[in-house]
Amino acid sequence: MTRSIASVLLFLTLAACNKDSAKCEKLVDMAFKCDEDLKSASADEKTTTKLMMGSMCEEAFRNDTSSVSGESKKLVTEVYEGIRKRAQCASKATTCEQYEACETDK
């Protein structure tokens, strides 16, 4: 368990060097500020969800699809694109209404 936590912390530290990390941080912050389900989650669920959301966002900006191919690669590419668009939009949001518009903005 300690090794897993250390690995996650190392990953997050390295991810923080990424120029897009501020966009991902804002996406996660706005999600937890505006989403009722996330607000009502337990502390453990919040911690895990924040780590997962932040990591997925960072991975989307890295856009490394070299380990997937075929239909899976197409799906991963589309998911990454959607996450990047949401993060770009959320980085400019200052209200929950603006953030929620990012969810529906295609």
Secondary structure, 3 states (H helix, E strand, C coil): CHHHHHHHHHHHHHHHCCCCHHHHHHHHHHHHHHCHHHHCCCHHHHHHHHHHHHHHHHHHHHCCCCCCCHHHHHHHHHHHHHHHHHHHHHCCCCCHHHHHHHHHCC
